[in-house]
Structure formats: C-alpha cells, structure tokens
Amino acid sequence: MMKRPPRGLTDKDMIRNYVEEQSVEAQLLTAAKKAEKRRLVEEAEAPPEPLAKAGFTKDLAEKLGMELLALKVELGTSGVKDYNFKIKRDGEKITITVIDKKF
C-alpha cells in the first residue's frame, strides 16, 4: 500500500522531492541540440581548406578524384607504370595530360 502524505503540508512541501521523468520527445530534442552544438564546434575547429582547393565543392572534388582514379586504372591496364601529370591552363580551360616518364 502507498503511504498517505502527512496533513497540513504546503504544495511546495509536497512536491519537494518529486523528480519528473523526461519524456521521449524531450530526450530526442535534447540529443538533437547536443548533436547540432557538437557539429558547430567541429566545424569551427576544422582546419581551413588550402587556398589551392578554394572554390572546390565536395562533389566537384569527388568527381575529379573519381576521373583521375579511372585514368590511373586505364594507364595501369595499358602497361604505363611510370608517368606524371602535366597541367595546362588556357583561358577558361584546364587540361591534364599524362606524360610517360620513359620518354
């Protein structure tokens, strides 16, 4: 059986030791706020991108990386093992050419 509260107590005295359980919704909101704060702190602490990568979005850098990887695979299958890249800019065009080091 549950014990009856003593008579003559004020409202404040009756709820003195009461601790309300946090609802699932409140827990999820708190977790989302903590994650957002953590993300903002990590962004602020992240080292700045090198100047050479200025203007490159993640998607653009990923596409360029994938194309270079495909080129390296093609060179490897055709037997070219020792090569270098030559980069040339002509106005708004940038050209990457493979130079075989054997020649």
VOMARVO-859750 format. One line per field, with one value per atom (N, C-alpha, C, O): x, y negated, z negated; residue number from 1; residue in one letter; atom name; chain. Coordinates in nm, 3 decimals, padded with zeros to 5 digits, m for minus. Layout:
X	c(X	...)
Y	c(Y	...)
Z	c(Z	...)
i	c(NUM	...)
aa	c(A	...)
at	c(CA	...)
ch	c(A	...)
END
This chain:
X	c(00.082	00.000	00.086	00.198	00.032	00.101	00.077	m00.035	00.181	00.173	00.105	00.133	00.016	m00.052	00.042	00.119	00.034	00.116	00.062	m00.059	00.149	00.103	00.013	00.027	m00.076	m00.168	m00.100	m00.003	m00.154	m00.108	00.017	00.074	00.062	00.179	00.138	00.026	00.228	00.202	00.230	00.292	00.183	00.208	00.357	00.402	00.431	00.575	00.639	00.729	00.594	00.649	00.614	00.693	00.494	00.451	00.532	00.554	00.575	00.650	00.800	00.871	00.847	00.987	01.080	01.176	01.059	01.149	01.102	01.159	01.001	00.949	01.040	01.078	01.075	01.157	01.077	01.042	01.048	00.970	01.059	01.171	01.007	01.083	01.075	00.972	01.187	01.193	01.122	01.144	01.037	00.964	01.058	01.167	01.017	01.097	01.118	01.227	01.014	01.025	01.131	01.212	01.129	01.227	01.368	01.463	01.382	01.513	01.566	01.684	01.478	01.521	01.558	01.656	01.481	01.514	01.647	01.727	01.672	01.798	01.914	02.018	01.898	02.003	02.030	02.145	01.923	01.941	02.015	02.100	01.983	02.052	02.199	02.285	02.229	02.369	02.446	02.561	02.382	02.448	02.475	02.581	02.380	02.398	02.512	02.594	02.517	02.626	02.760	02.858	02.765	02.888	02.932	03.051	02.837	02.869	02.925	03.020	02.865	02.912	03.053	03.136	03.079	03.213	03.315	03.425	03.280	03.373	03.400	03.513	03.297	03.317	03.410	03.497	03.392	03.475	03.619	03.711	03.640	03.775	03.843	03.964	03.768	03.825	03.928	03.909	04.039	04.140	04.087	04.005	04.131	04.083	04.133	04.241	04.054	04.092	04.211	04.220	04.301	04.412	04.359	04.254	04.433	04.393	04.378	04.296	04.458	04.451	04.316	04.277	04.245	04.116	03.999	03.883	04.027	03.921	03.828	03.873	03.700	03.602	03.564	03.468	03.635	03.601	03.498	03.523	03.384	03.285	03.325	03.409	03.264	03.295	03.257	03.329	03.144	03.101	03.200	03.234	03.247	03.341	03.473	03.530	03.523	03.648	03.632	03.725	03.516	03.492	03.487	03.542	03.421	03.414	03.552	03.587	03.631	03.766	03.850	03.924	03.838	03.911	03.871	03.957	03.743	03.696	03.749	03.789	03.751	03.803	03.953	04.001	04.027	04.171	04.197	04.290	04.116	04.131	04.104	04.177	04.000	03.969	04.084	04.119	04.144	04.258	04.377	04.445	04.402	04.514	04.491	04.586	04.367	04.336	04.359	04.416	04.315	04.337	04.486	04.530	04.563	04.707	04.770	04.858	04.726	04.781	04.750	04.836	04.630	04.593	04.664	04.684	04.701	04.772	04.923	04.997	04.969	05.111	05.193	05.314	05.134	05.209	05.217	05.116	05.338	05.357	05.422	05.394	05.509	05.585	05.539	05.578	05.458	05.403	05.391	05.409	05.361	05.341	05.227	05.194	05.170	05.063	05.116	05.191	05.076	05.109	04.977	04.881	04.974	04.853	04.876	04.973	04.784	04.797	04.665	04.558	04.674	04.556	04.558	04.659	04.446	04.433	04.300	04.196	04.303	04.179	04.094	04.135	03.975	03.884	03.897	03.823	03.988	04.007	04.130	04.234	04.118	04.231	04.244	04.148	04.363	04.386	04.489	04.594	04.457	04.550	04.593	04.511	04.725	04.780	04.873	04.946	04.871	04.959	05.088	05.084	05.200	05.331	05.401	05.424	05.436	05.509	05.653	05.715	05.707	05.843	05.949	06.067	05.911	06.008	06.064	06.177	05.987	06.030	06.106	06.149)
Y	c(00.118	00.000	m00.124	m00.126	m00.226	m00.353	m00.436	m00.442	m00.497	m00.578	m00.711	m00.773	m00.753	m00.881	m00.996	m00.983	m01.106	m01.222	m01.283	m01.281	m01.337	m01.399	m01.520	m01.587	m01.546	m01.660	m01.791	m01.794	m01.898	m02.032	m02.076	m02.179	m02.000	m02.042	m02.140	m02.133	m02.229	m02.321	m02.248	m02.142	m02.306	m02.246	m02.231	m02.131	m02.330	m02.330	m02.214	m02.148	m02.190	m02.081	m01.945	m01.851	m01.934	m01.805	m01.764	m01.644	m01.859	m01.824	m01.847	m01.851	m01.862	m01.893	m01.789	m01.828	m01.663	m01.557	m01.492	m01.390	m01.547	m01.489	m01.524	m01.639	m01.421	m01.440	m01.388	m01.270	m01.475	m01.438	m01.365	m01.407	m01.253	m01.179	m01.253	m01.311	m01.251	m01.322	m01.237	m01.117	m01.301	m01.229	m01.192	m01.249	m01.098	m01.055	m01.173	m01.191	m01.252	m01.368	m01.466	m01.517	m01.491	m01.583	m01.526	m01.600	m01.394	m01.331	m01.345	m01.373	m01.324	m01.336	m01.480	m01.504	m01.576	m01.717	m01.754	m01.825	m01.707	m01.734	m01.673	m01.737	m01.550	m01.483	m01.557	m01.570	m01.606	m01.679	m01.811	m01.849	m01.880	m02.005	m01.980	m02.057	m01.873	m01.840	m01.807	m01.848	m01.732	m01.695	m01.819	m01.831	m01.911	m02.034	m02.118	m02.173	m02.129	m02.204	m02.139	m02.207	m02.005	m01.932	m01.955	m01.973	m01.955	m01.978	m02.118	m02.136	m02.218	m02.355	m02.371	m02.441	m02.305	m02.313	m02.246	m02.299	m02.129	m02.060	m02.142	m02.145	m02.209	m02.294	m02.410	m02.446	m02.469	m02.583	m02.541	m02.619	m02.419	m02.371	m02.309	m02.287	m02.282	m02.219	m02.311	m02.433	m02.254	m02.339	m02.398	m02.336	m02.518	m02.580	m02.503	m02.443	m02.505	m02.438	m02.512	m02.634	m02.439	m02.506	m02.598	m02.574	m02.702	m02.801	m02.738	m02.781	m02.635	m02.569	m02.499	m02.475	m02.467	m02.400	m02.498	m02.456	m02.626	m02.725	m02.716	m02.712	m02.712	m02.705	m02.563	m02.543	m02.463	m02.324	m02.278	m02.279	m02.238	m02.178	m02.032	m01.978	m01.969	m01.828	m01.742	m01.649	m01.775	m01.698	m01.712	m01.613	m01.834	m01.858	m01.786	m01.724	m01.794	m01.727	m01.575	m01.507	m01.524	m01.380	m01.336	m01.232	m01.415	m01.382	m01.383	m01.294	m01.485	m01.494	m01.376	m01.317	m01.342	m01.227	m01.097	m01.013	m01.078	m00.956	m00.948	m00.840	m01.060	m01.060	m01.031	m00.958	m01.089	m01.063	m00.916	m00.856	m00.860	m00.719	m00.630	m00.534	m00.663	m00.586	m00.595	m00.497	m00.714	m00.732	m00.648	m00.587	m00.645	m00.565	m00.417	m00.344	m00.371	m00.231	m00.199	m00.095	m00.288	m00.268	m00.263	m00.180	m00.353	m00.354	m00.225	m00.169	m00.178	m00.054	00.065	00.152	00.072	00.186	00.180	00.283	00.059	00.049	00.062	00.055	00.082	00.108	m00.013	00.000	m00.130	m00.251	m00.257	m00.276	m00.239	m00.235	m00.363	m00.405	m00.423	m00.539	m00.660	m00.676	m00.743	m00.858	m00.978	m00.966	m01.092	m01.216	m01.292	m01.264	m01.386	m01.467	m01.605	m01.665	m01.653	m01.790	m01.867	m01.825	m01.977	m02.058	m02.189	m02.259	m02.220	m02.341	m02.417	m02.357	m02.547	m02.632	m02.721	m02.786	m02.724	m02.806	m02.879	m02.826	m03.001	m03.077	m03.011	m02.999	m02.967	m02.903	m02.751	m02.683	m02.697	m02.552	m02.511	m02.578	m02.401	m02.340	m02.199	m02.122	m02.165	m02.035	m01.958	m02.012	m01.834	m01.744	m01.639	m01.566	m01.632	m01.538	m01.443	m01.484	m01.316	m01.216	m01.213	m01.203	m01.220	m01.215	m01.092	m01.077	m01.002	m00.879	m00.918	m00.985	m00.877	m00.915	m00.837	m00.872	m00.733	m00.654	m00.732	m00.708	m00.827	m00.902	m01.024	m01.099)
Z	c(00.000	00.000	00.000	m00.052	00.059	00.069	m00.057	m00.108	m00.104	m00.225	m00.193	m00.091	m00.281	m00.264	m00.303	m00.398	m00.230	m00.269	m00.398	m00.421	m00.480	m00.605	m00.576	m00.474	m00.669	m00.653	m00.691	m00.767	m00.635	m00.671	m00.596	m00.630	m00.496	m00.419	m00.311	m00.259	m00.277	m00.166	m00.035	m00.033	00.073	00.204	00.230	00.286	00.192	00.212	00.135	00.187	00.014	m00.066	m00.008	m00.017	00.053	00.108	00.231	00.252	00.310	00.431	00.418	00.518	00.298	00.274	00.335	00.402	00.317	00.364	00.493	00.534	00.557	00.680	00.797	00.816	00.874	00.993	01.111	01.115	01.207	01.324	01.424	01.452	01.477	01.577	01.710	01.745	01.782	01.909	02.015	02.024	02.096	02.200	02.314	02.326	02.397	02.511	02.606	02.660	02.625	02.713	02.662	02.739	02.532	02.473	02.485	02.508	02.468	02.481	02.624	02.644	02.721	02.861	02.896	02.968	02.845	02.871	02.809	02.870	02.687	02.619	02.696	02.714	02.743	02.820	02.951	02.992	03.017	03.142	03.119	03.199	03.010	02.978	02.949	02.993	02.875	02.844	02.972	02.988	03.062	03.188	03.272	03.334	03.276	03.353	03.295	03.369	03.161	03.098	03.128	03.158	03.121	03.148	03.293	03.319	03.387	03.527	03.549	03.624	03.482	03.497	03.440	03.497	03.327	03.266	03.358	03.377	03.415	03.504	03.629	03.678	03.682	03.800	03.767	03.847	03.649	03.610	03.588	03.614	03.539	03.510	03.632	03.629	03.737	03.857	03.919	03.925	03.965	04.027	04.157	04.225	04.191	04.315	04.436	04.434	04.539	04.663	04.725	04.714	04.790	04.857	04.966	05.025	04.991	05.091	05.229	05.310	05.255	05.386	05.408	05.522	05.301	05.312	05.302	05.299	05.297	05.283	05.403	05.518	05.378	05.485	05.522	05.597	05.472	05.499	05.397	05.276	05.445	05.356	05.334	05.406	05.236	05.211	05.331	05.366	05.394	05.511	05.626	05.691	05.651	05.760	05.733	05.823	05.610	05.575	05.587	05.630	05.550	05.561	05.707	05.743	05.792	05.935	05.999	06.076	05.965	06.019	05.972	06.050	05.845	05.790	05.858	05.887	05.883	05.949	06.092	06.137	06.164	06.301	06.303	06.389	06.208	06.202	06.167	06.219	06.079	06.044	06.166	06.190	06.242	06.363	06.463	06.528	06.474	06.565	06.519	06.601	06.390	06.337	06.363	06.394	06.350	06.376	06.523	06.556	06.612	06.755	06.789	06.868	06.728	06.752	06.702	06.768	06.587	06.533	06.620	06.637	06.675	06.761	06.896	06.960	06.941	07.068	07.051	07.148	06.928	06.904	06.868	06.847	06.859	06.823	06.670	06.602	06.620	06.474	06.421	06.309	06.500	06.456	06.538	06.653	06.477	06.550	06.456	06.335	06.516	06.442	06.511	06.626	06.440	06.498	06.533	06.457	06.650	06.691	06.692	06.756	06.621	06.610	06.683	06.658	06.775	06.855	06.852	06.864	06.835	06.835	06.957	06.986	07.030	07.149	07.138	07.176	07.086	07.064	06.958	06.843	06.997	06.902	06.903	06.831	06.982	06.990	06.911	06.913	06.842	06.772	06.826	06.824	06.874	06.936	06.853	06.816	06.826	06.756	06.856	06.912	06.879	06.975	06.904	06.814	06.944	06.886	06.967	07.090	06.898	06.963	06.911	06.791	07.004	06.968	06.940	07.021	06.827	06.788	06.864	06.857	06.936	07.011	07.129	07.172	07.181	07.299	07.262	07.349)
i	c(1	1	1	1	2	2	2	2	3	3	3	3	4	4	4	4	5	5	5	5	6	6	6	6	7	7	7	7	8	8	8	8	9	9	9	9	10	10	10	10	11	11	11	11	12	12	12	12	13	13	13	13	14	14	14	14	15	15	15	15	16	16	16	16	17	17	17	17	18	18	18	18	19	19	19	19	20	20	20	20	21	21	21	21	22	22	22	22	23	23	23	23	24	24	24	24	25	25	25	25	26	26	26	26	27	27	27	27	28	28	28	28	29	29	29	29	30	30	30	30	31	31	31	31	32	32	32	32	33	33	33	33	34	34	34	34	35	35	35	35	36	36	36	36	37	37	37	37	38	38	38	38	39	39	39	39	40	40	40	40	41	41	41	41	42	42	42	42	43	43	43	43	44	44	44	44	45	45	45	45	46	46	46	46	47	47	47	47	48	48	48	48	49	49	49	49	50	50	50	50	51	51	51	51	52	52	52	52	53	53	53	53	54	54	54	54	55	55	55	55	56	56	56	56	57	57	57	57	58	58	58	58	59	59	59	59	60	60	60	60	61	61	61	61	62	62	62	62	63	63	63	63	64	64	64	64	65	65	65	65	66	66	66	66	67	67	67	67	68	68	68	68	69	69	69	69	70	70	70	70	71	71	71	71	72	72	72	72	73	73	73	73	74	74	74	74	75	75	75	75	76	76	76	76	77	77	77	77	78	78	78	78	79	79	79	79	80	80	80	80	81	81	81	81	82	82	82	82	83	83	83	83	84	84	84	84	85	85	85	85	86	86	86	86	87	87	87	87	88	88	88	88	89	89	89	89	90	90	90	90	91	91	91	91	92	92	92	92	93	93	93	93	94	94	94	94	95	95	95	95	96	96	96	96	97	97	97	97	98	98	98	98	99	99	99	99	100	100	100	100	101	101	101	101	102	102	102	102	103	103	103	103)
aa	c(M	M	M	M	M	M	M	M	K	K	K	K	R	R	R	R	P	P	P	P	P	P	P	P	R	R	R	R	G	G	G	G	L	L	L	L	T	T	T	T	D	D	D	D	K	K	K	K	D	D	D	D	M	M	M	M	I	I	I	I	R	R	R	R	N	N	N	N	Y	Y	Y	Y	V	V	V	V	E	E	E	E	E	E	E	E	Q	Q	Q	Q	S	S	S	S	V	V	V	V	E	E	E	E	A	A	A	A	Q	Q	Q	Q	L	L	L	L	L	L	L	L	T	T	T	T	A	A	A	A	A	A	A	A	K	K	K	K	K	K	K	K	A	A	A	A	E	E	E	E	K	K	K	K	R	R	R	R	R	R	R	R	L	L	L	L	V	V	V	V	E	E	E	E	E	E	E	E	A	A	A	A	E	E	E	E	A	A	A	A	P	P	P	P	P	P	P	P	E	E	E	E	P	P	P	P	L	L	L	L	A	A	A	A	K	K	K	K	A	A	A	A	G	G	G	G	F	F	F	F	T	T	T	T	K	K	K	K	D	D	D	D	L	L	L	L	A	A	A	A	E	E	E	E	K	K	K	K	L	L	L	L	G	G	G	G	M	M	M	M	E	E	E	E	L	L	L	L	L	L	L	L	A	A	A	A	L	L	L	L	K	K	K	K	V	V	V	V	E	E	E	E	L	L	L	L	G	G	G	G	T	T	T	T	S	S	S	S	G	G	G	G	V	V	V	V	K	K	K	K	D	D	D	D	Y	Y	Y	Y	N	N	N	N	F	F	F	F	K	K	K	K	I	I	I	I	K	K	K	K	R	R	R	R	D	D	D	D	G	G	G	G	E	E	E	E	K	K	K	K	I	I	I	I	T	T	T	T	I	I	I	I	T	T	T	T	V	V	V	V	I	I	I	I	D	D	D	D	K	K	K	K	K	K	K	K	F	F	F	F)
at	c(N	CA	C	O	N	CA	C	O	N	CA	C	O	N	CA	C	O	N	CA	C	O	N	CA	C	O	N	CA	C	O	N	CA	C	O	N	CA	C	O	N	CA	C	O	N	CA	C	O	N	CA	C	O	N	CA	C	O	N	CA	C	O	N	CA	C	O	N	CA	C	O	N	CA	C	O	N	CA	C	O	N	CA	C	O	N	CA	C	O	N	CA	C	O	N	CA	C	O	N	CA	C	O	N	CA	C	O	N	CA	C	O	N	CA	C	O	N	CA	C	O	N	CA	C	O	N	CA	C	O	N	CA	C	O	N	CA	C	O	N	CA	C	O	N	CA	C	O	N	CA	C	O	N	CA	C	O	N	CA	C	O	N	CA	C	O	N	CA	C	O	N	CA	C	O	N	CA	C	O	N	CA	C	O	N	CA	C	O	N	CA	C	O	N	CA	C	O	N	CA	C	O	N	CA	C	O	N	CA	C	O	N	CA	C	O	N	CA	C	O	N	CA	C	O	N	CA	C	O	N	CA	C	O	N	CA	C	O	N	CA	C	O	N	CA	C	O	N	CA	C	O	N	CA	C	O	N	CA	C	O	N	CA	C	O	N	CA	C	O	N	CA	C	O	N	CA	C	O	N	CA	C	O	N	CA	C	O	N	CA	C	O	N	CA	C	O	N	CA	C	O	N	CA	C	O	N	CA	C	O	N	CA	C	O	N	CA	C	O	N	CA	C	O	N	CA	C	O	N	CA	C	O	N	CA	C	O	N	CA	C	O	N	CA	C	O	N	CA	C	O	N	CA	C	O	N	CA	C	O	N	CA	C	O	N	CA	C	O	N	CA	C	O	N	CA	C	O	N	CA	C	O	N	CA	C	O	N	CA	C	O	N	CA	C	O	N	CA	C	O	N	CA	C	O	N	CA	C	O	N	CA	C	O	N	CA	C	O	N	CA	C	O	N	CA	C	O	N	CA	C	O	N	CA	C	O	N	CA	C	O	N	CA	C	O	N	CA	C	O	N	CA	C	O	N	CA	C	O	N	CA	C	O)
ch	c(A	A	A	A	A	A	A	A	A	A	A	A	A	A	A	A	A	A	A	A	A	A	A	A	A	A	A	A	A	A	A	A	A	A	A	A	A	A	A	A	A	A	A	A	A	A	A	A	A	A	A	A	A	A	A	A	A	A	A	A	A	A	A	A	A	A	A	A	A	A	A	A	A	A	A	A	A	A	A	A	A	A	A	A	A	A	A	A	A	A	A	A	A	A	A	A	A	A	A	A	A	A	A	A	A	A	A	A	A	A	A	A	A	A	A	A	A	A	A	A	A	A	A	A	A	A	A	A	A	A	A	A	A	A	A	A	A	A	A	A	A	A	A	A	A	A	A	A	A	A	A	A	A	A	A	A	A	A	A	A	A	A	A	A	A	A	A	A	A	A	A	A	A	A	A	A	A	A	A	A	A	A	A	A	A	A	A	A	A	A	A	A	A	A	A	A	A	A	A	A	A	A	A	A	A	A	A	A	A	A	A	A	A	A	A	A	A	A	A	A	A	A	A	A	A	A	A	A	A	A	A	A	A	A	A	A	A	A	A	A	A	A	A	A	A	A	A	A	A	A	A	A	A	A	A	A	A	A	A	A	A	A	A	A	A	A	A	A	A	A	A	A	A	A	A	A	A	A	A	A	A	A	A	A	A	A	A	A	A	A	A	A	A	A	A	A	A	A	A	A	A	A	A	A	A	A	A	A	A	A	A	A	A	A	A	A	A	A	A	A	A	A	A	A	A	A	A	A	A	A	A	A	A	A	A	A	A	A	A	A	A	A	A	A	A	A	A	A	A	A	A	A	A	A	A	A	A	A	A	A	A	A	A	A	A	A	A	A	A	A	A	A	A	A	A	A	A	A	A	A	A	A	A	A	A	A	A	A	A	A	A	A	A	A	A	A	A	A	A	A	A	A	A	A	A	A	A	A	A	A	A	A)
END
